[in-house]
Amino acid sequence: MAKRWATVWACWAMWCSSAAMAVTVTDDRGQAVQLTQAPQRIVSLLPSLTETVCALGACQRLVGVDRYSNWPDPVKRLPSVGGGLDPSLERIVSLKPDLVFAAGSTRGAERLEALGLKVLRLEPRNHADAQRVFAAVGLALHLPPAQTDRAWQRIQDEMNSAIETLHPVARSWRVYVEVSPTPYGASESSFIGETLQRMGVGNILPAALGPFPQINPELVVQAQPDVILAGDSSRAQLLQRPGWSRLKAITHQRLCVFKPEESDVWVRAGPRMAEGVRLMVACLNRAAQGAQVRP
């Protein structure tokens, strides 16, 4: 009898242990994805998700990433599986992942699910999204919530510390932020726009346009921003647009053109958001002090 009860107890203990390890994560589709154990082979198809996995100490679990994931350095040595719009499904399947992180806009995600892979679709667009996605990734990794919360709070503390160093003059300015030379801008409803609001800096693109709207260049001419923030890919086109050479931001040399590796930081809603704030603050401070900013 004692032996039988010992066997029953052992089976019950194993069942409880297995049940305790299972987690359910709800993604941006509202779909609940159950993970019965911590994933050990992860493919990420969005740079901000790749960075979040690494920031939470699980970089070694990544076995493949999209072509734009480039931080931290170990990620550059991982197999590339294409981009969010053209992922190589065969390559992804060949890596035998037990979890795939993808954006809401990633193509082929349904096909991956049909092939039996677990897919979590998460795409942060504002600060609330970024916090929610950070927590969702931590849960998917089977990390204690307190650990994930502490990591997120460190990011917020660093952001606040950087904002405190912003020159008072810059707080009276209105800026235009260009995230793509098409051109696409960052409005008040984007995470970049919300960051500017936290900094006390105005944004010429209203929230009603959507987070990252494609804009008519004439809109910027009419709005006359005090400062322009843009990536290096926009540099050649800025002065070629009708009327832009007469923009107040241009004539006063208040133009921040970020190098590609810098642009990667401030256009991604992920764990390097504080670093992105430091880049923007440094630019605005140089402009406020009358210095020429990256001509």
Secondary structure, DSSP 8 states (H G I E B T S, - for coil): -HHHHHHHHHHHHHHHHHHHH-EEEE-TTS-EEEESS--SSEEE-SHHHHHHHHHTT-GGGEEEE-TT---SGGGGGS-B---SSS--HHHHHHT--SEEEE-TT-TTHHHHHHTT--EEE----SHHHHHHHHHHHHHHTT--HHHHHHHHHHHHHHHHHHHTTS-GGGGG-EEEEEEETTTEE--TTSHHHHHHHHHT-EESS-GGG-SS-B--HHHHHHH--SEEEEEGGGHHHHTTSTTGGG-HHHHTT-EEEE-HHHHHHHT--STTHHHHHHHHHHHHHHHHTT-----
